[in-house]
Amino acid sequence: MKNILFILLTLIALITLEGCGTDIQSDLQSKEWNVVSTNGEAYTAQFGEETVTFEMLGFQLGYTYKIVDNVITFQENGEEDSFSFEITENEDDYQLKAANEDVKKENGDLTLLPRVNK
């Protein structure tokens, strides 16, 4: 009986953890985002099911992305190189901390804030 209870609790925990990544992805897809970087850049982002579009000064750049274990990884379409951030939810916004110094130097750490349409 103890083994069955342990297995059930383990399955519930795994399902809950699996759902966390999906909730972040669903939330990202449900809104348009203002992105502010610690390197001084600011732009918008719109997430689709597997792609994200960043827009700054009328120029758009698209990437594919994946969220696994609270790490979001972006890859430019058709390119091998990718870059990753640790993603943390903070009330209504998300903090993306660069996974390594090269990514931080190139992109900075990011804050995603829901965009309010005027």
N, C-alpha and C positions, 0 to 999 in steps of 0.2 A: 504494500500500500504506500509506503514512504517513497519507493522508487517511482510509482505512478505520479504522485504529487510533485516530486522533484522534476520529472519530465514535463508535466503540465506547466509548472512555473517557469521552467527554462524556455518552453515554446512561447509562452506569453511574453516573456522578456525579449526574445528574439523578434517576435512580430512587432512589438512596440518599438524596438530599435530600428528595425527595417522601415517602419512607418515614418520615422523622424526625417530621413532623407527625402522621402516623398513629400512630406508637408512643406519642407523648405522649397523644393522644386515647384510645387503647386502654388505656393505663395509668390515666388519669383515670377511665375507665369501670369499671375492674376493682376499684376500692376505694372505700370511703367515706373522706372527708377531714375532718380538723380544719383549720379556717382561722383563722389569727391575723393580725390587721391591725395595722399600725403606729399606727393611730388608737385602739387599745385594745379593739377588738371581737374577740370570738371566737365562732365558730359552726361548723356542719358543712356539708359539701357532698357531694352525690351526683350524678355525671354520667351522663347517658344518651347516646344516639347524637347527639342534637342539642340536648338540653335539660339544664339543671342546676337542682337544687333546693337552696337554702340554707335552713338551719333554725337559729333562735336562740330559746331560751326557749319552744319549742313552736310558734312561728310559722314558716310556710314561705313562701318567695318563689321563684318560678320564672322562669328566663330561657332564651332560646335562646342558643347560643354557636357560634362558629367559631374554628378555629385555622388561621391562614395565616402562613407564614414566621415561626414562633415568636412570633406575636402572637395572644393570645386576646381575642376581642371578645364581650361580653355585650350582649344586647338584651332588655329586658323585653317579655314577650308583648304584642303589640298596640300597642307604642309605637315611635316613630320614633327616639328618642335611643338611643345605644349608648355603651359605655365599654370601653376597651381596656387591656391590660397586656402588656408584654413578658414572655414566660415562659421561665424557665431551669430546667433540671433540675439538682438538686444531690443526688446519691446517691439517697436514698429520697424526698426532698421536692422541691417546686417553689417557686421564688421568682417572684412576679408583681409586676413593677415597673410602677407606673402610667404610662401613655403620655403624660400631660400633668398639669399642676399642678391643673386642675379635678378630674380623677379622683382624684389623690392626696389632695386636700383632702376630698373626699366619702367615699372608700373606704380611703385609705391604700395602702401597698404590702402585699401579702399573702404569707403563707407557707402552703403546703398540706402537711400532714403526714398520712401514712396513719393512719387511726383504728384503734386497737387495741380490739377488743371485749372487755369484761370478763365 
